[in-house]
Amino acid sequence: MPGPPAGFGREPDPSMPARRSGGERRHDRTRAGRVVGEGAGEPRPLGTGPYRRTNVSFEGIDVLLVEDNPDDAEFTLRALRRANVALRVVHVEDGVSALEYLFAGAGAAPRGPGGLPRVILLDLKLPRINGLEVLQRIKSDRTTRALPVVVLTSSRERRDLAESYARGANSYIVKPVEYAELIAKLGEVTRYWLQLNETAPSE
């Protein structure tokens, strides 16, 4: 069985899907969100254009995962399920879809507190709008700026690290090489932000 993609483990896990041929990054995938988790049901579309409004309701979401690489996303989703099977996760594949989910349309007010995720896992190297721009938009709006944003990236560049914290990131995690380490780290992240941390009151 092929090993996991670069940035994750080299040792194959029997529960893991086979890696796509070449492990290529695909930036032309359908820009849609899907809910993953206990009782989540089938994937639900978020819309097909920049900041398009959607009537889809995602209430009670724990984690918003913003990751365009399909292999990295699948491994992260599986690691989240291994860390906490009851988590409800929305996965979007680019920066525009992330902002579309959070703000529901260009110039629109953010979703109400019940429709916002409790923590965001954000990749930096995203198509359409990069992760740093997404981060800045989140942290510049009073309704979303208190949302914990954890940068989850393969980048070890000091510039990315410094810029992420300058724009308000709450944490910066480099994707570990070993899949077991990824499960452990995501378990710690979700336990801290979803169980131990006291959140700010809604404005």
Stockholm file with secondary structure:
# STOCKHOLM 1.0

chainA/1-203         MPGPPAGFGREPDPSMPARRSGGERRHDRTRAGRVVGEGAGEPRPLGTGPYRRTNVSFEGIDVLLVEDNPDDAEFTLRALRRANVALRVVHVEDGVSALEYLFAGAGAAPRGPGGLPRVILLDLKLPRINGLEVLQRIKSDRTTRALPVVVLTSSRERRDLAESYARGANSYIVKPVEYAELIAKLGEVTRYWLQLNETAPSE
#=GR chainA/1-203 SS CCCCCTTSCSSCCTTSCCCCGGGCCCSCSCCCCEEESTTCCSCCCCCSSTTCCCCCCCTTCCEEEECCCHHHHHHHHHHHHHHCTTCCEEEECSHHHHHHHHHSSTTCCCCCGGGSCSEEEECSSCSSSCHHHHHHHHHHSTTTTTSCEEEEESCCCHHHHHHHHHTTCSEEEECCSSHHHHHHHHHHHHHIIIIICCCCCCC
#=GC SS_cons         CCCCCTTSCSSCCTTSCCCCGGGCCCSCSCCCCEEESTTCCSCCCCCSSTTCCCCCCCTTCCEEEECCCHHHHHHHHHHHHHHCTTCCEEEECSHHHHHHHHHSSTTCCCCCGGGSCSEEEECSSCSSSCHHHHHHHHHHSTTTTTSCEEEEESCCCHHHHHHHHHTTCSEEEECCSSHHHHHHHHHHHHHIIIIICCCCCCC
//
